[in-house]
């Protein structure tokens, strides 16, 4: 089982080696926040984004890759879009089924 990132309130980690292949989409929290701001004109607090990413990692929706030489968390976003889409679709279907059952005339 891969090592999981600590909660943000822990002491800083020492940098770890990152495995990077050409197919991996690796980014730090800062890079992700900058991309959100540049692409969608949305200012995101990095601490809030990191807390969200940590929770998404715990649920298997994003992958924590390691810690950069500067001590920043590095995220592997290669499969994140598909994982998030699957989670949203599953939730929507569950809610729709529950709604249909509650409005069943039979």
Buried (B, 14 or more C-beta within 10 A) or exposed (E): EEEEBEEEEEEEEEBEEBEEEEEBEBBBBBBBBBEBEEEEEEEBEBEEBBBBBBEBBEEEBBBBBBBBEEEBBBBBBBBBEEBBEEBEEEEEEEEEEEEEEEEEEE
